[in-house]
Amino acid sequence: MPEEGANDGTRCSKNSYSEDLDTAFSCSKWSKQKLSPDEVVEDFIKRCDEESVKFLSEGAFQPQLNLKYGSQDREKIDVFLPKSAGVDAPIFMFLHGGYWQAEELSKDNNSFLGAPLIKNGAVFVTVGYSLAPECTLHDMVEQVKKVVVFVARRFPHTRGVFISGHSAGGHLAAMMLSVDWSSLLQDKKNVIKGILPISGIFDVRLITKTYINEPLSLTESSAASVSPHLLVDAIPECNLGVKVHLLFTEYDPPILKQQAQDYSKLLSSYGLDVEMTMLPEKDHFQELIELTNENCLFQKVFLRMMGLTS
């Protein structure tokens, strides 16, 4: 892992941002698509919009849309239930990406990946959360904690909640390992059964040295406090049985792949059940679009972890 910089509690000035780190965390620059980095992102958002509209129009589910779990505009979820769901159906919660700040991404245009999950008997939940600069990263973590409690109480008989997310959403999913659910959920403290970050960020400290930090205003200290990699030794006892599956792609930025590998080793050293899966020949954006396909490698991981396939 890169060595930690001086923890002086200050944010890097714009002029001190590292161009090398800017590139390292610029996911579109590592794509092998025959598009410019900007075009890669534009195409991804367009595909998310189109596939989500298609998903909603097909209607092979019972929808519960825009359920409020808090008072902020984005504190809403969409719930999609299989038409023949049992009361104990597993719940798959998904947190969108966008480096905690991209307004073009939301719960609304990340619903498309739920089709294979719903078909096989899972309740699918897309989660909205507030973005920077209106909201700090610590506040976003608190919002996700709140929505997990909201969902667990709404489905008291579920046999398990599985939390996933893409990129920044993968980071937020991983942060849920640090939550003491025994105090928040009491008799349902072990309802969290799986954490499945997709191309997540597990050590946020380097973000403070990139352009990504401008709306986030993270310091070394605040970044450390929301870095899953640095919180492993404090994982509550109620979460030691949670299964963790880290997913990434062949053409993800090397720094994200390295963070996943380092985080996996650290979790394993503390006795957690951890697996990793790499999707070959795809990039950071293609992996999400691939999830429309039930035969996608990642979808097979999701279904297997929920016990919905052999």
Beta strands, then each sheet from edge to edge (+ up, - down):
strand 1: 62-68
strand 2: 76-81
strand 3: 91-95
strand 4: 123-127
strand 5: 161-166
strand 6: 192-198
strand 7: 243-251
strand 8: 273-283
sheet 1: 1+ 2- 4+ 3+ 5+ 6+ 7+ 8+
end
